[in-house]
Amino acid sequence: MRTPPPPLLFAMLVLAAARPWCEPNTDAAGGCPGTAAADSATCVDLQLQTCSDASYNQTTFPTLLEHRSRAAVESSSEYILLSVLHHLLEGQCNPDLRLLGCAVLVPRCEGGRARRPCRHVCEALRDACQPAFDAIDMAWPYFLDCGRYFVGQEEGCYNPLEKLRGGLDVVEEALPSGHPPTFLRFAHHSYAQMVRVLKQTAARCTHVAKTYSIGRSFDGRDLLVIEFSSLPGQHELMEPEVKLIGNIHGNEVAGREMLIYLAQYLCSEYLLGSARIQRLLNTTRIHLLPSMNPDGYEVAAAEGAGYNGWTSGRQNAQNLDLNRNFPDLTSEYYRLASARSMGSGRIAIPQHYWWGKVAPETKAIMKWMRTIPFVLSASLHGGDLVVSYPFDFSKHPQEEKMFSPTPDEKMFKLLAKAYADVHPMMMDKSENRCGGNFLKKGSVINGADWYSFTGGMSDFNYLHSNCFEITVELGCAKFPAEEALYTIWQHNKEPLLNFVEMPQMVTTGDCCPQGPTSSSLKPLATPRSSRKSPSLPG
C-alpha cells in the first residue's frame, strides 16, 4: 500500500471527493440544481491549461458543477483534486482521469449545444482505476459520478478519451522515391513516429503481427508492444514466449531503434518468403517493446545526439531509475539459500516493496510478465559493449564486484554467448575498442562481477517468473549520432536473431556441439506454466 497524502492535503481531497452539499431546493432526481446539460448554450474558447489537450476547444458556462467562469473553475476544490490526482496515484490512469474530469469541469460545447460525456467510458475507467484509489484509501471523486454527470450513447454522448492517442493513428508516410516497402529508415524516431511505424508494420503483416499496449508511462504515453506470431494475440502450448525491451534508461536510445528496425525487418522478410524468418515466427512468439521509458527519451531527445549528458533523461518522469525499481528478490534468495529453505516455487514480492515509489512503467512490466509466460528476455542498454547476466546483486552486499552466479550459470552463459559470439565488435580482439576491457571474458560477464546493484529487472525476471533475461550493452555512445545507426544495426541484426532463436535451438540440441549439457536448459524447451494468457487488446 502506498503512503497516504499528508493530513492537510488529505482533508482538502476528502472535501473535493465527497458528495456536494445542496441547498434545500435539491431537484427530485437527487442531484444539485444545474447538473443537467443545457439544450442550448453559448460556446466560448476553452482556456484551461489542465485541459489544453482535450478533444474539443470550446466550452460553456455555467458548467455541470455550476461554475460560472473560468476563474471559478480554477479556484474550485474539484480542479485542485484533478490537478494532484496524477501524483497521488503515481501516474496510474493518466491522462485518462484528467481528461474525464475535464469533460465535467469544462463540458464540451459545439454548435451552440453542450454535450455530455459517455457513461460507459466513465464506468470502464472507474473499474480500471479503482485499485489505484483503494491503494491510497480514497473514494472515487463525486464529480466523476458516472450516473449523474454522464449519459448514454442514445442521448448523443461523446467519448472524452477519443483523441487520447491523437496523432498516433496509422498514417502512411511516403517512402523516398524509388525505395521498396522493405526500405528501413535509419534515423531516430520520435514517440509519434515510433508508434506509427509499429502500427504500419503490424498492418502490413496483419496475419503474423499486432500491436498492443501494456500500460502507460508516468506522463501518459502508451508502452507499445509489437508482437510476431503465427497466431497473434494467443499463447500456444509448447510455443516459447520471448520479449526484447529497449530504452529502459531514456537516454540509452540505440536499443529503441534496433527494435523498431527489427520489427520492420521481421515483417518484410516474412512477406518476402525468408525460410528462416517464417520458421522463427511459426515456432516462437516474439514481443518487442522498443521504449520502456518514453518520458525519459523525450528529455534526452530534446538535447539530441552529441549533446546528451551521461544521465540526462536516464530516469523516468518521477525521477526513478527503472532498472533499480523492481523488487529486490535476490537478497531474499540469498537468505533462503543460506537457510537451505529454498522451495521449487517462485519468490513472491515482499509486501514492504509497495510502501515505496513504484513507477507505472515498472508495474506495467510486472503485470505483463504475469499475463504471458515468458521464458526468454533481453534488455537493451547503452554505455558499454558487453553482455551481462544474473545475478546483478552480489551475494556479499559489501562487495561491489563479486562473481555471483545463479544455479543456471551454464544456461545464462550460453544465452549471453549466443549474442556476443556473433557480434562483430564483441568478437574484435582489440583492447582499444569500445568494451575492450571485457575482451578476456569474451564480452560476457556476470552482472555482479561487473558491478553490484539491487532492484534490477533481470534478477526479478529470473527469481519471480523463471524467465531468463540477459542485459545487452550495445555501445559506448548512449545517444549515438544518426549516421551511426546503420552500422549499429548491421552489428546487432544477427545477434538479435540468433538470440530469439535460442529456445528452439535448445529444444533441438542445435545450440551446442553435444546438445544440451545441463538440466537447467529445460525451461527454454517447454513452457514453464500450463496457464494460457488471454488475448491482449491491440
N, C-alpha and C positions, 0 to 999 in steps of 0.2 A: 504494500500500500504506500502511495506517495505521501509526503509530508503535507498536511493541510495548510492553507494560507494563514497569515498572521491574523490574530483576533479582530483587529480593527477592519482590515480588508474583508475578512470573512463576514463580519456584521453587515458591511455595505453590500456584499454579494447576496446575502440572505434577503436583504431588503429588495434587491433588484430581481431576485429569482422568485420571491413569494408572490402569491396571488394579490393583485392590486386591490386596494380598498376603494369601494364605490360609495357614492352618495346614496341617500335613501331611494332616489328615483331610478335605481337599477332596473334595466329592462327585463321583460318577462322571461327571456331566454337565459338569464343568469349572468350575462355579460355586462360590461360597463357601457354607458352611452357612447356612441360614436365608434363602436368596434366593427360595424358593418361598413363595407366599402361603398362609397357614393356612386350612384349611377352615372353622374356627370361630375367633371372636375376640371379645374384649371391646372394645366400641366406647366411645371417650372423646371428649370435645369437642376439636375442632381449635383450638388456641390459639397458632398460629404466625403472627406478623404478616405475614411474607413471603407466606404462603399464605392470607391472610384472604379473598381474592376467589375461592377455588377453588369448584368447582361442588358441593361437599359440605361438611358441617360436623362430621363425625366421622371419627376415625382410630383406629388400633390400634397397640399396641407388643407385641413388638418389630417394627420395620419391616423392609422388604425388605433394608435395608442393616445389619440387626442393631442399630440404635439402640434402646435400651430405655426412653428417656424423652424428653420434650420438650427437657430441658436437653442431653441427648446429641446431639440433632439440631442444636440451635442452636450447639453448640461444634464441630461436625464440619467437616471441610475441604470436604465436598460442599455444605453450607449456605453456607459463605463464598463458594465459587465461584458458587453460584446467585445470591447477593446482588450480586455485582460484574459478572456477565456482561452485564447490561443496559448498563453504562457501557463495558465493554471493547468490545462490539460496536456502540457508538454508537447504541443504540436499535433495531438490527436484530433481527428475530424476537422482539419484545417486544409483549405479555407472554406469548406462546406458550411460549417456552422455560422461563420461570419456572413456569408452570402445569404443564408437562410434568414438570419436576423435582419439583414438589410432589407429584405423583402417585406418585413413587417414594420421596421422603424421608418423607412422611407419607401413606401409602396410604389410599385411601377405605375406610370401614367402614360397612356398613349391614346391619341385620337380623342382627347377630352374625356377619357374614362379611366378610372382607377381599376387596376386588375389585382386579383388576389393570387397568391402562390398556391401550388397544388398540395392537397392534403397528403397524398400518397408519398410525395417526396419528403415531406416533414416526418411522416411515420417511419419511413425506411431509415432516415438519418437518425432519428431518436433511438431506434432499436440498435443501430450500429454503434452509436456513441454512448449509450447508457453505461457500459462498463467503465468508460473513462470518467464519467461523473460519479459513479459509485466509488471509484478509487480515491476520490477526494471528499467523499461523503457530502456531495452536493446534489440538490434536486434539479431536475430538468427545468430551465427557466420558464416562468409563466408566459412570457410574451412569445414563446415558441410553442404555445399550446396548439397542437395540430387540429383540434376540434373547433377552436374558437377563431383563430386568425387565418385559417387556410380553408380552401373549398375543394370540391370535387371537380373532375375533368368535365363533367356535364355542365358545370357552371362557367366554363371558359377560363379555367385556371392556366397558369404558366409555370414552367419549371425554372426556378431561380438559379439552378445549377447548370442550365443548358450550355453555358459558354465557359464552364469551369476549365475546360481544356481548349479554350478558344485559340485558334491559330495552329493547333496541333493535329488537325484532321489531315487525312491523306490528300496531299496536293501534288499532282505530278509536276516535277520540275524538269524542264527541257535539258537534255544532256548536250554537251558541247557538240557542235556539228560533226557528223561522221562517226561518232562513237556508238558502239553497240550497247544493248541493255546490260551487258556484263561489265561495263566500264565501272571502275572504282575511283571515286574522287578522293585522293589522298590529301585531306585537309582537316583542320579542326572543325568539329561540329558543335554548334550552339545547342542548347537544350531542345529548342523547337526543331532544328534541323535533324537532330538525333532521332526524335520521335517520328518525324516524317519519314526518314529513311527506314526505320524499323517497320513502320506500318506499310510503307510501299513495298518493302521486301516481303512481308507476310502476305500482302495482296497478290504479288507475283507468284508466290508459291503456296497458295491457299490450301492445297491438299496435303502439304507437309509442314506448314508453319502457321503460327498465330502469335499475336501479342497479348499480353495481359499485365495488369499492374498488381504488385504485391503489397502496395501501400503508398503512403505519401511521405515526402521529406518534411522537415520541420516547417519550411516555408511553403509547403503545399504542392510540391512538384511530384508527379507520379514516378514511382520507381518501376520503370517499364522493362518488362522482360520479353524477349522473343524466343519462342520455343520451336524446335525442329523435331519431328517425329512422324512415323508412318500414320499415327492416329493422334493428331494434335489435340491436347486437352485431356487425354486419357492416359492413366497409368496401366500398362500391360504387365501381367505376371511374367517374371523372368526377364523383363526388359530393364537394363540398368538405367538409372536416372543420374545425369551428370549436370553440374552447374559451373559456370565460369562467371566471376564477378570482377568488375573493374571500377576504378575511380573511387575506391574506399576512402582514400585521402583525396580531397577535392583538387589539390594541385598536382597530383600524380596522374597525368592525363593519357599517357601512351596506352594503357590498358583499355581505357574507354574507347579509343579509336580502333584498337586491334579487334575488339569485339564487334564494333559496328562494321568493320571490313569483313570479319569472319562471317557475320550473318549474311551479308550480300554474296560472299564467295560460296557459302553452302547452298544458297538458293540457286545461283547461276550454274554451278557445277552440277547440281541435281537436274536442272532443266536441260543441260547440255548432254546428259546421259553418262556422267562420270561414274564408272562402276564402283570406285572407292567410296564416293560420297553417297551414292544410292544405298550401298551396303551399310554404311555408317548410320544413315537416317532410318533405315529399315530395321536396325537392330538396337539402336540406342536412342533414348530421349534426352535431348540436349537443351539446356536452358541458359540463355545468355542475358546477364544483367550488366549492360555497359557502364551504368553510373549508379553506384550506391549512395553517392554524396553529391547530387546535382547542385545543392545550395553552395557547398564549398567550391565547386567548379566555377560558379558564377564569380566568386571573389577572385579566384586565380586567373580566370579568363579576362577579367577587367584589366589586369596588369599585363597579361599576354606573354607569349614565349619570349625568352631572353630578358624579361624584366621581372618575372615572378620570383618572389623571395622563397627561401627554402621552406618556410612554414605558412606563407600567405595562402589561405583557402584550404589548408590541410584539414581543419576541423569542420564540423557541420555548423548550422546556424545557431546552435546552442552553445557553441564553443566546446564541443565534446569531440574527442578523438574516437571515431567509430571502431577502430581496431584496438581500443583499450576499454570499450564499453560493454563487452559481453561478460557474463558471469564467470568468475574465477573458479572453474571446476578442477583445475589442475592441482591446486592446494588440497582440495578435498580428496582427489585421487591419491596424492602422496600420503595423506593422513590415513586413508583406508588401507593403502598398501603396507604402510608400516605396522598397522594393527592387524594385518593379514585378515581383513574382513571384507575383501573385495568380493562382490557378487557378480553375477553374469549380466545384470541389467545396466541400464544407462544411469549416469549420475544426474540426479534431479537438481533443478535450480534452487538454491537456498532462498528462503523467504526474505532474508535481510537484503538480498540484492535489489528488491523492488523498493527499498527505502531510499535509495539514491536516485540520481537522474539517469533515466534510461531513454535514449534517443528513439524517436519514432522509426528511424531507419533501422536501428538495432532490433526493435520489436518486430518490424516487418520481416526481417531476415529470419528471426526465430519462428515466427508464425509460418513462414514459407517452408522451413525445414520440418515443421510438424505436419504440414499438409502433404508434402511429397517425400517419399523415402529415398533421398539421395544417397548414393554410395561413393561418389567421387566428386571432388570440387577443386578449383584453383582460384585464388585471389591474386589479381594482377596489380603490382605496385611499381614504384619508380624510385630512383635514388642510388641504385647499385645494379650489378649484373650477377645474379645468383639465384638459385632455387633453395628455399629452406623448407623444413618440415617439422612437425611437432616432436617433442614438446617445445613450446616457446618460453615456458617459465621454468627456471632452474629448480632441480629437486632439492637444492640447498639455497633458499631465498637470498642469503647473504652473498652468494656467488653470482656476479654479474655475467660471467661466461663459464658455463659448465655443461658438458655433454650430458643431455637428459633425454634418453630415448624412451619411446613408448614400447609396449610389448610387441608392437607391429613394426619394429625398426626396419626389418628387411623389406617389408611391403612399402613403407614410406620412401626408402632409398630407391627402390625400383621405380616408383612413380616419379620421384624427383629426377632421376636419371633419364626417364622416358622423355622428359622435356629438355634437360640440359645437354644430353648426348647427341641431339640433332640440331642444336642451336649453334650456328657457325661461330659466333663470337664467344660463347661459353666454352667452345672446344678450342679456341685460339690459345696457343701456348705462350703468348707474350705476357710477361708480368706487367708491362707498361700500359696494357689496355684497361678499359673500364672493367672493374671487378677482378683485376689481375691478382689481388691478394687472396682470392679463393681458388687460384689455379691448382695448388697441390691437393685440394679437396675435390677437384673435378667440377667446380662451380656448383657443388651441392653441399649443404651444411645443415646440421641440426640447429633449430632456431635458438635454443638456449645456449648453445655453444658459440653462437654469433653474439647475441646479447639477450638478456632475460627480461621479460615483461609479462604482466598479467592482463587478463581481460581480452585476449586475442581471439579472433574469430576461428582460427584453425584448431586450436586446442578445444574450443567449445564444440565445434563440429564433431570432432572425434569422440569426446567424452559424453556428450549429451545425445548424439544421434547416430554414432558409429559411422559417420561419413568421413572418408579420408580426404583431407584438404591440404594442399601444398600452397606455399606462397612464392610467387614468381616476381623477382625484381627485374624489370625489363630494360633498365639502362640507367646511367648516371645522371642524365638530364630528366628532371621531374616533369618539366613542361617543354618538350623538345620543339624546335622550330618546325614549321610546316614542311619544309623541304626535306626533313629527315624522316618523315613518316613512311614514305615508300620503302626506304631501306629497313626500317624497324619492322614493317610488315613482312618483308622478304625474309628477315631473320626469324620471325616468330610464327609464320604460317604453318610450316611443317611441325614445329614443336607443339603447337596447339592441336593440330590434327592427330599427331601421334599420342598426345595425352588423352584426348577424349576417346581414342580407340582402345585404350588400355583395358577397360572392363571385358571387352570381347577377346582381346589378346590373352588376358589371364585365363579366361574360360577355356580357350583352345590350346593354351600352352605355348603360343607363338611369342610370348613376351621374353622367353629365356631359352637358351640352348637345350636345357634338360627339362624344360617345363617348369611349372611352379614348384618351388622348393620349400615352401613354408605353409603351414595350415593357416597362417594369417592372410593368405591370398584369397581365401574362400569368400569373404564378404563381397568382393568385387564380382564374383562369378554368379551370385544369386542375390535376389533382393533380401534385405535384412529384415523385412517385415511382410506379412501376408496382407496387411491392410492396403486397400486401394485408395488413392487420392481422388477426390471429386473433380469433375471437370472444372477448370478455372475460367472465370469470365475473360473475354477478350477485350 
